[in-house]
Amino acid sequence: MTLSSNQVNEISLLLLSKLREKLSRYDPETQNMPFHTRLLGKDRMAVFSFVQSINTSLGTSIFEQIGAVIARPNFRRVEHQYSGLGQQISEQSLIVIQRILNELETASTKPNKDQEIKLIFEVSSNPPLVTKKPTRVDLFVESNDGAEYYFDIKTAKPNIGDFKQYKRNLLEWIALRGTVASPSDIHTLIAIPYNPYEPAPYQRWTLQGLYDLKKEVLVADEFWDFLGGNGTYLELLDLFEKVGMTLRPEIDSRFSQL
């Protein structure tokens, strides 16, 4: 097993507490959808609403907390909702980032993360500096050899506009870090917790042309196995299933009241 018994217990308790909290506070009548309800039935709409609520929770907080639990034994530093990048960024960095994005969008250059980092670090400490809104990284890990990894954990099917903004965020994180230091081994990445197209490869067309796919995007097992070692993804799926079986009577009981 890749996950230790302590990790299994911690993740299980996290899932159980979050789902039980959702069940206790769940009210399907908070969103009026009269056409859907009449077409599909109130019971099905209640289940649909609850699943949507769980999907939001997984995407916004639970996955990053699970990622931190999995990563801690394998990295010397792990933080979720990391705010240590600061708020100062070079004006010249912002100009370089905009130029990189323009060239990618017009296909005049191909994504090359190493080159993009080099261009940003060349100017990232140059004055003047401007202040940006506080930045939080979903998950930050630092390996034992000092490599830094900053993960933006996203839903499985973002749209093209979202992907453009995500790319800007990844580049700005590099610039923010470069204001105070220029680490030789830095990685800013999009993490997508599962592949909705499985067993086919993840081939979201909106990624093409914007991202250096081998260095900026980790999907499903690529992400979880990076944090915990080979086999972590499959173990995590089994763990989710076991938690679901534990909760099934409580979920059935809650919905029987509706």
Secondary structure, 3 states (H helix, E strand, C coil): CCCCHHHHHHHHHHHHHHHHHHHHHCCHHHCCCHHHHHHHCHHHHHHHHHHHHHHHHHHHHHHHHHHHHHHCCCCCEEEEEECCCCCEEEHHHHHHHHHHHHHHHCCCCCCCHHHHHHHHHHHCCCCCEEECCCCCEEEEEECCCCCEEEEEECCCCCCHHHHHHHHHHHHHHHHHHHHHCCCCCEEEEEEECCCCCCCCCCCCHHHCCCCCHHHHEEECHHHHHHHHCCCHHHHHHHHHHHHHHHHHHHHHHHHHCC
